[in-house]
Amino acid sequence: MIDPAKVRQQAAEIRKQRETAAKKEQDRLDKLRRESEQLEKNRKAEEERIRKLKEQQAKDAQAAREAEQRRKVEKERAEKQKPSVKRKKKPSVLLSKNVLLKKRLSRKQSKSA
């Protein structure tokens, strides 16, 4: 014969086990959800950091191009403002050229004579 008290006790134990298992499962799912939210938050923060870094790099590159353009314009302006004066040769250079020319002339004259 089946004891009704024993059946009630076993049913209560089974209910308790199910409730405990359901609570464990809910805790596991809550933990996974929190971890997922944290990972998503970290991903967004990393994307924002990368976006700001690229934005700063673009600004730096633009500033470098603008600075290079300004240097180029200043250089051209400075060269336009320079008087176009031909460099005078130093007297020593002129003297040595004259000496070389005289030597060549004297050699030609000595060969032809």
All heavy atoms as an XYZ file, in Angstrom:
939
protein
N       0.809     -1.169      0.000
C       0.000      0.000      0.000
C       0.872      1.260      0.000
O       1.916      1.298      0.648
C      -0.857     -0.094      1.246
C      -1.708      1.005      1.435
S      -3.093      0.372      2.335
C      -4.032      1.695      2.278
N       0.426      2.302     -0.677
C       1.196      3.541     -0.846
C       0.784      4.500      0.259
O      -0.407      4.763      0.474
C       0.918      4.166     -2.213
C       1.325      3.177     -3.301
C       1.644      5.479     -2.358
C       0.997      3.624     -4.679
N       1.792      5.001      0.910
C       1.553      5.947      2.004
C       1.389      7.344      1.423
O       2.309      7.873      0.796
C       2.722      5.874      2.984
C       2.523      6.752      4.202
O       1.379      7.177      4.448
O       3.529      7.025      4.881
N       0.200      7.998      1.598
C      -0.015      9.332      1.041
C       0.952     10.375      1.598
O       1.374     11.295      0.901
C      -1.452      9.684      1.426
C      -2.073      8.455      1.969
C      -0.992      7.473      2.255
N       1.385     10.283      2.794
C       2.325     11.247      3.389
C       3.673     11.147      2.695
O       4.341     12.162      2.429
C       2.456     10.991      4.891
N       4.054      9.909      2.406
C       5.332      9.688      1.712
C       5.276     10.275      0.301
O       6.241     10.877     -0.172
C       5.619      8.193      1.671
C       6.934      7.832      1.121
C       7.801      7.345      2.240
C       9.100      6.871      1.629
N      10.148      6.806      2.579
N       4.149     10.124     -0.373
C       3.984     10.665     -1.720
C       4.068     12.188     -1.682
O       4.720     12.827     -2.516
C       2.645     10.189     -2.326
C       2.353     10.916     -3.641
C       2.663      8.690     -2.535
N       3.396     12.798     -0.706
C       3.449     14.267     -0.568
C       4.884     14.737     -0.308
O       5.339     15.740     -0.838
C       2.517     14.726      0.554
C       1.073     14.831      0.137
C       0.250     15.583      1.178
N       0.194     14.895      2.467
C      -0.661     13.905      2.783
N      -1.539     13.492      1.891
N      -0.639     13.355      3.974
N       5.598     13.986      0.535
C       6.991     14.352      0.866
C       7.869     14.279     -0.385
O       8.669     15.178     -0.649
C       7.517     13.415      1.942
C       8.932     13.738      2.358
C       9.513     12.699      3.307
O       8.852     11.686      3.617
N      10.712     12.931      3.774
N       7.726     13.218     -1.169
C       8.509     13.074     -2.392
C       8.147     14.165     -3.399
O       9.030     14.731     -4.065
C       8.287     11.690     -3.007
C       8.958     10.576     -2.249
C       8.646      9.207     -2.855
O       7.706      9.053     -3.640
N       9.443      8.211     -2.458
N       6.858     14.487     -3.506
C       6.424     15.550     -4.421
C       7.025     16.896     -3.992
O       7.481     17.687     -4.821
C       4.897     15.636     -4.452
N       7.076     17.134     -2.706
C       7.661     18.387     -2.190
C       9.160     18.439     -2.497
O       9.703     19.481     -2.888
C       7.398     18.514     -0.693
N       9.837     17.314     -2.344
C      11.270     17.255     -2.643
C      11.530     17.506     -4.126
O      12.453     18.234     -4.498
C      11.848     15.903     -2.216
C      12.003     15.751     -0.731
C      12.499     14.356     -0.335
O      12.931     13.587     -1.233
O      12.450     14.052      0.855
N      10.722     16.907     -4.960
C      10.871     17.095     -6.413
C      10.627     18.557     -6.781
O      11.365     19.156     -7.561
C       9.919     16.147     -7.186
C      10.386     14.695     -7.018
C       9.864     16.530     -8.661
C       9.415     13.656     -7.541
N       9.580     19.159     -6.174
C       9.287     20.576     -6.419
C      10.480     21.441     -6.003
O      10.890     22.350     -6.723
C       8.028     20.971     -5.627
C       7.028     21.727     -6.438
C       5.782     22.122     -5.649
N       4.878     20.987     -5.487
C       4.577     20.389     -4.321
N       5.046     20.830     -3.196
N       3.762     19.353     -4.286
N      11.019     21.133     -4.830
C      12.164     21.900     -4.320
C      13.369     21.764     -5.267
O      14.057     22.739     -5.564
C      12.512     21.425     -2.917
C      13.575     22.254     -2.250
C      13.831     21.795     -0.835
C      14.922     22.628     -0.213
N      15.264     22.169      1.136
N      13.638     20.567     -5.767
C      14.743     20.338     -6.698
C      14.529     21.127     -7.985
O      15.463     21.728     -8.520
C      14.887     18.842     -7.009
C      15.433     18.023     -5.871
C      15.403     16.527     -6.178
O      14.826     16.086     -7.183
N      16.008     15.739     -5.290
N      13.297     21.115     -8.487
C      12.982     21.863     -9.710
C      13.184     23.366     -9.496
O      13.723     24.060    -10.352
C      11.550     21.582    -10.162
C      11.368     20.234    -10.777
C       9.951     20.045    -11.237
N       9.756     18.701    -11.782
C       8.583     18.132    -11.951
N       7.478     18.781    -11.628
N       8.476     16.931    -12.442
N      12.716     23.868     -8.350
C      12.872     25.294     -8.048
C      14.351     25.674     -7.941
O      14.781     26.715     -8.437
C      12.129     25.653     -6.764
C      10.624     25.648     -6.915
C       9.895     25.786     -5.584
O      10.562     25.851     -4.526
O       8.651     25.815     -5.612
N      15.115     24.796     -7.297
C      16.555     25.046     -7.158
C      17.221     25.051     -8.538
O      18.054     25.935     -8.834
C      17.206     23.974     -6.254
O      16.555     23.987     -4.988
C      18.683     24.236     -6.071
N      16.877     24.097     -9.383
C      17.443     24.022    -10.735
C      17.034     25.243    -11.553
O      17.855     25.819    -12.282
C      17.002     22.738    -11.424
N      15.763     25.662    -11.416
C      15.292     26.842    -12.159
C      16.033     28.092    -11.690
O      16.416     28.956    -12.492
C      13.786     27.014    -11.972
N      16.268     28.214    -10.374
C      17.000     29.374     -9.838
C      18.445     29.377    -10.350
O      18.964     30.414    -10.755
C      16.972     29.370     -8.319
C      17.676     30.583     -7.722
C      17.354     30.752     -6.284
C      18.015     31.912     -5.622
N      18.788     32.834     -6.358
N      19.089     28.208    -10.344
C      20.462     28.109    -10.873
C      20.507     28.520    -12.337
O      21.407     29.240    -12.763
C      21.001     26.689    -10.723
C      21.529     26.369     -9.367
C      22.175     24.978     -9.383
C      22.781     24.644     -8.053
N      23.431     23.330     -8.045
N      19.550     28.045    -13.112
C      19.499     28.376    -14.543
C      19.282     29.876    -14.736
O      19.928     30.502    -15.573
C      18.389     27.577    -15.236
C      18.258     27.855    -16.710
C      19.462     27.438    -17.535
O      20.347     26.713    -17.036
O      19.522     27.844    -18.714
N      18.381     30.448    -13.920
C      18.134     31.894    -14.027
C      19.384     32.687    -13.642
O      19.726     33.672    -14.302
C      16.946     32.302    -13.139
C      16.497     33.726    -13.359
C      16.063     33.974    -14.801
O      15.302     33.202    -15.381
N      16.547     35.047    -15.386
N      20.082     32.252    -12.612
C      21.326     32.919    -12.205
C      22.374     32.833    -13.318
O      23.080     33.803    -13.600
C      21.878     32.291    -10.914
C      21.041     32.604     -9.685
O      20.180     33.520     -9.769
O      21.234     31.942     -8.650
N      22.458     31.663    -13.950
C      23.412     31.475    -15.054
C      23.071     32.404    -16.216
O      23.950     33.066    -16.782
C      23.390     30.013    -15.512
C      24.428     29.680    -16.574
C      24.278     28.243    -17.047
N      23.132     28.059    -17.901
C      23.115     28.350    -19.223
N      24.180     28.822    -19.807
N      22.026     28.146    -19.934
N      21.784     32.480    -16.547
C      21.360     33.358    -17.647
C      21.610     34.828    -17.299
O      22.033     35.614    -18.151
C      19.878     33.126    -17.970
C      19.545     31.772    -18.593
C      18.032     31.602    -18.725
C      20.227     31.615    -19.936
N      21.365     35.219    -16.046
C      21.622     36.606    -15.614
C      23.112     36.940    -15.726
O      23.488     38.021    -16.178
C      21.145     36.830    -14.176
C      19.627     36.846    -14.046
O      18.948     36.986    -15.088
O      19.137     36.714    -12.908
N      23.939     35.985    -15.314
C      25.389     36.197    -15.393
C      25.821     36.357    -16.853
O      26.609     37.261    -17.192
C      26.115     35.013    -14.755
C      27.620     35.149    -14.776
C      28.294     33.944    -14.151
C      29.792     34.027    -14.296
N      30.461     32.805    -13.861
N      25.311     35.502    -17.741
C      25.639     35.599    -19.163
C      25.179     36.941    -19.743
O      25.888     37.571    -20.527
C      25.003     34.456    -19.946
C      25.644     33.077    -19.767
C      24.799     32.019    -20.465
C      27.062     33.072    -20.292
N      23.990     37.397    -19.346
C      23.472     38.674    -19.828
C      24.374     39.827    -19.363
O      24.730     40.704    -20.142
C      22.039     38.889    -19.321
C      21.411     40.184    -19.805
C      20.056     40.467    -19.165
N      19.998     40.261    -17.736
C      20.517     41.113    -16.827
N      21.125     42.199    -17.209
N      20.408     40.848    -15.527
N      24.777     39.797    -18.090
C      25.672     40.856    -17.572
C      27.012     40.857    -18.313
O      27.528     41.908    -18.684
C      25.899     40.675    -16.071
C      24.724     41.083    -15.209
C      25.102     41.137    -13.736
N      25.702     39.897    -13.233
C      25.037     38.854    -12.745
N      23.703     38.888    -12.710
N      25.669     37.793    -12.300
N      27.555     39.667    -18.525
C      28.825     39.578    -19.260
C      28.669     40.095    -20.688
O      29.542     40.804    -21.198
C      29.329     38.135    -19.270
C      29.832     37.656    -17.927
C      30.195     36.181    -17.918
O      29.930     35.472    -18.925
O      30.732     35.724    -16.894
N      27.573     39.732    -21.318
C      27.314     40.181    -22.681
C      27.187     41.702    -22.736
O      27.747     42.354    -23.624
C      26.033     39.526    -23.197
O      25.688     40.034    -24.451
N      26.474     42.272    -21.771
C      26.331     43.736    -21.715
C      27.680     44.414    -21.508
O      27.970     45.446    -22.112
C      25.348     44.130    -20.606
C      23.912     43.807    -20.932
C      22.970     44.013    -19.752
O      23.446     44.297    -18.626
O      21.751     43.876    -19.953
N      28.517     43.831    -20.645
C      29.837     44.410    -20.396
C      30.710     44.328    -21.648
O      31.414     45.291    -21.986
C      30.526     43.704    -19.227
C      31.841     44.326    -18.824
C      31.679     45.753    -18.335
O      30.770     46.066    -17.588
N      32.556     46.641    -18.776
N      30.659     43.192    -22.343
C      31.434     43.056    -23.581
C      30.969     44.069    -24.626
O      31.793     44.671    -25.325
C      31.304     41.631    -24.137
C      32.073     40.551    -23.378
C      31.689     39.169    -23.895
C      33.568     40.772    -23.488
N      29.661     44.264    -24.733
C      29.122     45.237    -25.689
C      29.569     46.650    -25.321
O      29.950     47.445    -26.189
C      27.597     45.147    -25.725
C      26.940     46.064    -26.717
C      27.258     45.736    -28.166
O      27.746     44.637    -28.456
O      27.012     46.598    -29.025
N      29.551     46.950    -24.048
C      29.994     48.271    -23.571
C      31.485     48.476    -23.906
O      31.874     49.543    -24.391
C      29.766     48.361    -22.065
C      30.099     49.687    -21.449
C      29.799     49.662    -19.955
C      30.234     50.938    -19.286
N      30.021     50.892    -17.831
N      32.292     47.446    -23.669
C      33.727     47.526    -23.979
C      33.960     47.693    -25.479
O      34.830     48.456    -25.896
C      34.455     46.279    -23.487
C      34.505     46.189    -21.975
O      34.176     47.143    -21.268
N      34.870     45.027    -21.466
N      33.168     46.959    -26.288
C      33.312     47.055    -27.746
C      32.997     48.467    -28.220
O      33.736     49.043    -29.020
C      32.386     46.052    -28.435
C      32.515     46.029    -29.958
C      31.420     45.203    -30.614
N      30.095     45.732    -30.414
C      29.586     46.776    -31.086
N      30.311     47.390    -32.004
N      28.364     47.204    -30.853
N      31.920     49.033    -27.706
C      31.547     50.390    -28.106
C      32.614     51.401    -27.685
O      32.937     52.320    -28.438
C      30.187     50.769    -27.519
C      29.043     50.097    -28.219
C      27.700     50.543    -27.668
C      26.562     49.861    -28.418
N      25.265     50.284    -27.906
N      33.149     51.228    -26.477
C      34.201     52.132    -26.008
C      35.439     52.017    -26.898
O      36.063     53.032    -27.240
C      34.562     51.814    -24.555
N      35.786     50.814    -27.302
C      36.949     50.607    -28.178
C      36.703     51.221    -29.552
O      37.598     51.847    -30.134
C      37.246     49.104    -28.306
C      38.466     48.781    -29.120
C      39.765     49.251    -28.503
O      39.786     49.661    -27.335
O      40.794     49.216    -29.211
N      35.493     51.044    -30.081
C      35.162     51.654    -31.370
C      35.262     53.175    -31.287
O      35.775     53.818    -32.202
C      33.748     51.258    -31.802
C      33.639     49.872    -32.366
C      32.216     49.518    -32.776
O      31.277     50.294    -32.506
O      32.046     48.436    -33.376
N      34.786     53.744    -30.191
C      34.849     55.198    -30.007
C      36.304     55.663    -29.917
O      36.685     56.675    -30.495
C      34.073     55.599    -28.744
C      34.053     57.077    -28.473
C      33.293     57.879    -29.520
O      32.527     57.291    -30.314
O      33.466     59.107    -29.547
N      37.126     54.888    -29.189
C      38.539     55.236    -29.060
C      39.223     55.207    -30.432
O      39.971     56.119    -30.787
C      39.235     54.255    -28.103
C      40.683     54.617    -27.800
C      41.367     53.517    -27.018
N      41.583     52.328    -27.797
C      42.563     52.169    -28.688
N      43.418     53.144    -28.922
N      42.699     51.042    -29.353
N      38.924     54.185    -31.220
C      39.519     54.060    -32.555
C      39.025     55.193    -33.462
O      39.808     55.775    -34.213
C      39.204     52.673    -33.160
C      39.977     51.596    -32.397
C      39.529     52.624    -34.643
C      39.568     50.177    -32.741
N      37.740     55.512    -33.365
C      37.184     56.599    -34.184
C      37.878     57.922    -33.847
O      38.288     58.659    -34.735
C      35.675     56.725    -33.945
C      34.996     57.754    -34.839
C      33.565     58.031    -34.417
N      33.458     58.647    -33.119
C      33.722     59.924    -32.851
N      34.145     60.717    -33.807
N      33.597     60.406    -31.641
N      38.057     58.191    -32.559
C      38.716     59.432    -32.150
C      40.184     59.446    -32.599
O      40.697     60.479    -33.012
C      38.627     59.621    -30.640
C      37.245     60.038    -30.188
C      37.191     60.280    -28.697
C      35.810     60.745    -28.296
N      35.708     60.971    -26.851
N      40.831     58.291    -32.507
C      42.229     58.204    -32.940
C      42.341     58.491    -34.434
O      43.203     59.268    -34.863
C      42.781     56.819    -32.619
C      44.222     56.548    -33.029
C      45.169     57.480    -32.289
C      44.589     55.109    -32.761
N      41.474     57.890    -35.234
C      41.504     58.129    -36.679
C      41.182     59.579    -36.993
O      41.796     60.182    -37.883
C      40.509     57.207    -37.397
C      40.979     55.771    -37.468
C      40.007     54.912    -38.237
C      40.519     53.478    -38.318
N      39.592     52.636    -39.073
N      40.239     60.144    -36.248
C      39.878     61.547    -36.452
C      41.082     62.452    -36.153
O      41.376     63.378    -36.906
C      38.712     61.886    -35.513
C      38.125     63.253    -35.704
C      36.928     63.454    -34.785
O      35.911     62.773    -34.992
O      37.036     64.291    -33.861
N      41.798     62.144    -35.066
C      42.980     62.935    -34.709
C      44.079     62.768    -35.751
O      44.754     63.741    -36.123
C      43.490     62.533    -33.320
C      44.622     63.387    -32.819
C      44.226     64.843    -32.684
O      43.160     65.162    -32.186
N      45.073     65.741    -33.149
N      44.255     61.546    -36.252
C      45.262     61.312    -37.281
C      44.923     62.093    -38.545
O      45.815     62.652    -39.186
C      45.370     59.823    -37.593
C      46.047     59.025    -36.511
C      46.014     57.533    -36.775
O      45.185     57.029    -37.533
N      46.910     56.803    -36.138
N      43.650     62.134    -38.893
C      43.236     62.886    -40.081
C      43.499     64.376    -39.879
O      43.979     65.063    -40.784
C      41.761     62.636    -40.374
N      43.202     64.888    -38.680
C      43.458     66.300    -38.388
C      44.959     66.604    -38.454
O      45.365     67.627    -38.994
C      42.931     66.670    -36.999
C      41.435     66.813    -36.934
C      40.986     67.184    -35.527
C      39.486     67.281    -35.430
N      39.051     67.583    -34.050
N      45.760     65.710    -37.888
C      47.211     65.902    -37.915
C      47.742     65.893    -39.348
O      48.596     66.697    -39.714
C      47.914     64.816    -37.093
C      47.643     64.940    -35.600
O      47.125     65.997    -35.168
O      47.935     63.972    -34.871
N      47.240     64.961    -40.151
C      47.686     64.878    -41.542
C      47.283     66.145    -42.300
O      48.075     66.681    -43.088
C      47.091     63.641    -42.218
N      46.074     66.619    -42.065
C      45.606     67.848    -42.722
C      46.475     69.030    -42.297
O      46.879     69.842    -43.137
C      44.135     68.113    -42.372
C      43.570     69.370    -42.994
C      43.486     69.294    -44.510
O      43.366     68.215    -45.072
N      43.569     70.419    -45.156
N      46.778     69.113    -41.009
C      47.615     70.208    -40.516
C      49.012     70.136    -41.144
O      49.588     71.169    -41.505
C      47.715     70.151    -38.993
N      49.540     68.930    -41.294
C      50.860     68.766    -41.906
C      50.831     69.202    -43.373
O      51.756     69.875    -43.845
C      51.317     67.310    -41.800
N      49.761     68.824    -44.092
C      49.652     69.248    -45.495
C      49.543     70.772    -45.600
O      50.177     71.387    -46.452
C      48.434     68.591    -46.152
C      48.628     67.120    -46.471
C      47.504     66.577    -47.333
N      46.199     66.654    -46.729
C      45.671     65.729    -45.919
N      46.365     64.649    -45.637
N      44.467     65.881    -45.424
N      48.749     71.356    -44.711
C      48.595     72.811    -44.735
C      49.916     73.514    -44.402
O      50.270     74.506    -45.035
C      47.499     73.246    -43.759
C      46.110     72.870    -44.230
C      45.037     73.111    -43.181
O      45.374     73.534    -42.045
O      43.856     72.882    -43.498
N      50.648     72.986    -43.424
C      51.936     73.570    -43.058
C      52.923     73.458    -44.221
O      53.658     74.405    -44.518
C      52.495     72.875    -41.813
N      52.923     72.307    -44.891
C      53.810     72.116    -46.046
C      53.442     73.096    -47.163
O      54.320     73.681    -47.797
C      53.723     70.674    -46.544
C      54.626     70.366    -47.706
C      56.097     70.579    -47.397
O      56.511     70.390    -46.237
O      56.842     70.959    -48.321
N      52.159     73.286    -47.376
C      51.707     74.233    -48.404
C      52.144     75.653    -48.045
O      52.606     76.399    -48.917
C      50.175     74.160    -48.550
C      49.617     75.031    -49.645
C      50.087     74.610    -51.037
O      50.396     73.448    -51.254
N      50.157     75.542    -51.944
N      52.000     76.011    -46.763
C      52.441     77.355    -46.338
C      53.941     77.534    -46.543
O      54.393     78.570    -47.013
C      52.083     77.593    -44.864
C      50.634     77.933    -44.636
C      50.403     78.452    -43.229
N      50.781     77.513    -42.183
C      50.009     76.553    -41.705
N      48.792     76.392    -42.179
N      50.438     75.759    -40.752
N      54.726     76.502    -46.195
C      56.187     76.587    -46.395
C      56.516     76.764    -47.875
O      57.381     77.549    -48.250
C      56.865     75.338    -45.846
C      57.057     75.346    -44.357
C      57.978     74.230    -43.906
N      57.395     72.910    -44.072
C      56.633     72.300    -43.180
N      56.336     72.891    -42.058
N      56.155     71.095    -43.422
N      55.810     76.027    -48.716
C      56.052     76.110    -50.156
C      55.727     77.518    -50.669
O      56.509     78.104    -51.434
C      55.178     75.069    -50.868
C      55.408     74.976    -52.345
C      54.519     73.881    -52.936
C      54.632     73.841    -54.438
N      53.727     72.854    -55.026
N      54.586     78.058    -50.237
C      54.188     79.401    -50.665
C      55.197     80.436    -50.171
O      55.600     81.335    -50.922
C      52.759     79.727    -50.156
C      52.444     81.198    -50.299
C      51.740     78.876    -50.891
N      55.634     80.296    -48.922
C      56.618     81.239    -48.368
C      57.936     81.156    -49.138
O      58.563     82.184    -49.413
C      56.856     80.955    -46.882
C      55.739     81.405    -45.988
C      55.519     82.907    -46.027
O      56.512     83.658    -46.046
O      54.354     83.333    -46.053
N      58.348     79.951    -49.470
C      59.593     79.776    -50.217
C      59.485     80.440    -51.591
O      60.396     81.143    -52.027
C      59.907     78.287    -50.371
C      61.227     78.012    -51.051
C      61.486     76.514    -51.128
C      62.767     76.234    -51.874
N      63.002     74.802    -52.027
N      58.357     80.204    -52.273
C      58.160     80.821    -53.593
C      58.123     82.341    -53.474
O      58.706     83.044    -54.295
C      56.852     80.308    -54.217
C      56.937     78.871    -54.662
C      55.587     78.323    -55.116
O      54.576     79.056    -55.034
O      55.557     77.166    -55.547
N      57.445     82.843    -52.444
C      57.356     84.283    -52.241
C      58.753     84.865    -51.973
O      59.124     85.904    -52.519
C      56.430     84.599    -51.068
C      56.220     86.081    -50.869
C      55.293     86.396    -49.720
N      53.976     85.807    -49.945
C      53.226     85.244    -48.999
N      53.675     85.196    -47.757
N      52.053     84.742    -49.275
N      59.546     84.174    -51.173
C      60.889     84.647    -50.859
C      61.760     84.659    -52.109
O      62.555     85.588    -52.318
C      61.515     83.768    -49.787
N      61.613     83.641    -52.957
C      62.422     83.593    -54.173
C      61.993     84.665    -55.172
O      62.828     85.200    -55.896
C      62.347     82.197    -54.793
C      63.103     81.180    -53.965
C      63.302     79.872    -54.679
O      63.064     79.812    -55.902
O      63.719     78.916    -54.018
N      60.715     84.986    -55.193
C      60.250     86.052    -56.087
C      60.758     87.410    -55.615
O      61.041     88.290    -56.421
C      58.720     86.076    -56.146
C      58.129     84.989    -56.995
C      56.621     85.104    -57.039
C      56.023     83.977    -57.861
N      54.546     84.046    -57.872
N      60.863     87.578    -54.298
C      61.300     88.857    -53.749
C      62.810     89.031    -53.834
O      63.302     90.137    -53.773
C      60.839     88.991    -52.295
C      59.345     89.165    -52.171
C      58.901     89.213    -50.724
O      59.684     88.976    -49.821
N      57.624     89.511    -50.515
N      63.553     87.950    -53.979
C      65.013     88.056    -54.111
C      65.335     88.754    -55.414
O      64.780     88.432    -56.457
C      65.642     86.659    -54.172
C      66.084     86.111    -52.880
C      66.856     84.822    -53.147
C      67.096     84.058    -51.890
N      67.754     82.796    -52.150
N      66.239     89.708    -55.357
C      66.643     90.332    -56.626
C      67.429     89.314    -57.442
O      68.236     88.568    -56.927
C      67.524     91.499    -56.204
C      67.960     91.168    -54.826
C      66.913     90.273    -54.227
N      67.141     89.291    -58.713
C      67.840     88.321    -59.549
C      69.186     88.912    -59.966
O      69.342     89.441    -61.057
C      66.993     87.951    -60.769
O      66.743     89.114    -61.512
N      70.121     88.848    -59.066
C      71.463     89.376    -59.304
C      72.351     88.202    -59.665
O      72.376     87.191    -58.979
C      72.004     90.072    -58.035
C      73.436     90.521    -58.237
C      71.103     91.220    -57.642
N      73.084     88.352    -60.761
C      74.005     87.299    -61.140
C      75.183     87.360    -60.200
O      75.649     88.434    -59.831
C      74.473     87.486    -62.584
C      73.369     87.263    -63.574
C      73.889     87.360    -64.987
C      72.774     87.140    -65.982
N      73.229     87.292    -67.351
N      75.620     86.197    -59.842
C      76.760     86.161    -58.925
C      78.008     86.616    -59.661
O      78.293     86.193    -60.776
C      76.967     84.737    -58.407
C      75.894     84.338    -57.454
C      76.088     82.972    -56.884
N      77.374     82.361    -57.130
C      77.710     81.160    -56.765
N      76.839     80.422    -56.144
N      78.892     80.664    -57.021
N      78.725     87.490    -59.020
C      79.985     87.948    -59.607
C      81.050     86.928    -59.258
O      81.100     86.411    -58.153
C      80.365     89.315    -59.058
C      79.397     90.397    -59.465
C      79.844     91.726    -58.943
C      78.879     92.817    -59.375
N      79.249     94.113    -58.838
N      81.898     86.677    -60.230
C      82.975     85.737    -59.978
C      84.048     86.429    -59.172
O      84.293     87.622    -59.318
C      83.536     85.210    -61.301
C      82.531     84.377    -62.048
C      83.132     83.776    -63.268
C      82.092     82.944    -63.998
N      82.628     82.318    -65.176
N      84.682     85.652    -58.360
C      85.753     86.196    -57.527
C      86.938     86.558    -58.419
O      87.198     85.896    -59.422
C      86.179     85.161    -56.484
C      85.097     84.857    -55.473
C      85.586     83.838    -54.466
C      84.489     83.510    -53.481
N      84.897     82.480    -52.540
N      87.649     87.578    -58.048
C      88.818     87.981    -58.853
C      89.830     86.860    -59.024
O      90.449     86.739    -60.075
C      89.410     89.143    -58.075
C      88.321     89.626    -57.184
C      87.414     88.484    -56.955
N      90.010     86.028    -58.010
C      90.994     84.944    -58.129
C      90.583     83.964    -59.214
O      91.418     83.432    -59.939
C      91.174     84.237    -56.793
O      89.949     83.662    -56.385
N      89.273     83.708    -59.354
C      88.781     82.807    -60.392
C      89.020     83.437    -61.761
O      89.459     82.775    -62.699
C      87.282     82.499    -60.166
C      86.723     81.717    -61.339
C      87.074     81.742    -58.862
N      88.735     84.748    -61.861
C      88.949     85.444    -63.125
C      90.434     85.444    -63.494
O      90.793     85.232    -64.655
C      88.431     86.888    -63.033
C      86.908     87.033    -62.918
C      86.562     88.492    -62.679
C      86.243     86.526    -64.178
N      91.283     85.670    -62.528
C      92.724     85.708    -62.768
C      93.211     84.344    -63.252
O      93.964     84.256    -64.221
C      93.455     86.115    -61.482
C      94.962     86.248    -61.586
C      95.323     87.332    -62.589
C      95.549     86.572    -60.241
N      92.767     83.290    -62.598
C      93.232     81.963    -62.997
C      92.728     81.624    -64.401
O      93.426     80.972    -65.167
C      92.801     80.909    -61.985
O      91.409     80.835    -61.908
N      91.516     82.055    -64.746
C      91.022     81.807    -66.107
C      91.865     82.574    -67.124
O      92.180     82.043    -68.192
C      89.549     82.210    -66.229
C      88.600     81.195    -65.644
C      87.183     81.540    -65.986
C      86.243     80.450    -65.525
N      84.870     80.762    -65.870
N      92.190     83.791    -66.807
C      93.031     84.585    -67.714
C      94.392     83.929    -67.894
O      94.915     83.876    -69.016
C      93.207     86.011    -67.187
C      91.973     86.861    -67.427
O      91.171     86.524    -68.293
N      91.836     87.926    -66.670
N      94.969     83.432    -66.835
C      96.279     82.781    -66.916
C      96.184     81.549    -67.800
O      97.042     81.311    -68.656
C      96.794     82.424    -65.496
C      98.010     81.530    -65.557
C      97.054     83.668    -64.688
N      95.113     80.738    -67.622
C      94.935     79.534    -68.441
C      94.770     79.893    -69.910
O      95.343     79.242    -70.797
C      93.722     78.729    -67.958
C      93.887     77.961    -66.652
C      92.554     77.362    -66.231
C      94.934     76.873    -66.792
N      94.002     80.936    -70.190
C      93.791     81.347    -71.576
C      95.113     81.807    -72.198
O      95.395     81.499    -73.365
C      92.740     82.454    -71.655
C      91.294     82.000    -71.384
C      90.375     83.223    -71.318
C      90.825     81.046    -72.455
N      95.900     82.552    -71.456
C      97.188     83.021    -71.984
C      98.114     81.851    -72.262
O      98.820     81.838    -73.268
C      97.835     83.986    -70.995
C      97.153     85.342    -70.978
C      97.837     86.276    -70.001
C      97.123     87.617    -69.961
N      97.696     88.522    -68.976
N      98.104     80.858    -71.353
C      98.963     79.693    -71.556
C      98.540     78.938    -72.809
O      99.377     78.515    -73.595
C      98.906     78.748    -70.353
C      99.689     79.224    -69.157
C      99.645     78.184    -68.045
C     100.428     78.641    -66.835
N     100.388     77.653    -65.746
N      97.234     78.766    -73.013
C      96.741     78.076    -74.199
C      97.122     78.841    -75.463
O      97.534     78.245    -76.463
C      95.212     77.920    -74.140
C      94.744     76.872    -73.192
C      93.244     76.716    -73.253
N      92.765     75.887    -72.151
C      91.538     75.877    -71.702
N      90.641     76.666    -72.252
N      91.195     75.100    -70.728
N      96.962     80.138    -75.415
C      97.280     80.969    -76.564
C      98.777     80.874    -76.887
O      99.163     80.748    -78.028
C      96.876     82.420    -76.288
C      97.052     83.396    -77.423
C      96.230     82.981    -78.637
C      96.647     84.772    -76.991
N      99.589     80.902    -75.838
C     101.033     80.835    -76.085
C     101.433     79.473    -76.625
O     102.313     79.358    -77.474
C     101.814     81.168    -74.818
O     101.590     80.203    -73.844
N     100.753     78.393    -76.206
C     101.057     77.059    -76.723
C     100.673     76.974    -78.203
O     101.415     76.394    -79.004
C     100.260     75.990    -75.956
C     100.854     75.655    -74.633
C     100.147     74.438    -74.008
N     100.224     74.521    -72.558
C      99.302     74.141    -71.720
N      98.163     73.636    -72.174
N      99.479     74.243    -70.451
N      99.505     77.532    -78.533
C      99.087     77.500    -79.924
C     100.070     78.277    -80.786
O     100.376     77.874    -81.910
C      97.681     78.107    -80.069
C      96.578     77.187    -79.605
C      95.221     77.802    -79.845
C      94.102     76.896    -79.374
N      92.795     77.497    -79.577
N     100.519     79.392    -80.274
C     101.463     80.220    -81.058
C     102.795     79.486    -81.205
O     103.428     79.551    -82.256
C     101.657     81.573    -80.385
C     100.444     82.462    -80.524
C     100.600     83.766    -79.747
O     101.537     83.927    -78.966
N      99.666     84.687    -79.977
N     103.224     78.797    -80.164
C     104.500     78.114    -80.250
C     104.414     76.907    -81.196
O     105.375     76.544    -81.850
C     104.995     77.692    -78.870
O     104.116     76.775    -78.308
N     103.267     76.242    -81.250
C     103.071     75.112    -82.165
C     103.046     75.581    -83.612
O     103.571     74.927    -84.501
C     101.758     74.372    -81.846
C     101.822     73.499    -80.634
C     100.497     72.749    -80.450
C     100.528     71.877    -79.237
N      99.252     71.204    -79.039
N     102.402     76.716    -83.847
C     102.278     77.197    -85.217
C     103.598     77.825    -85.696
O     103.791     77.979    -86.884
C     101.128     78.178    -85.338
O     101.336     79.264    -84.463
N     104.466     78.184    -84.824
C     105.718     78.813    -85.252
C     106.786     77.850    -85.614
O     106.809     76.754    -85.741
C     106.234     79.698    -84.119
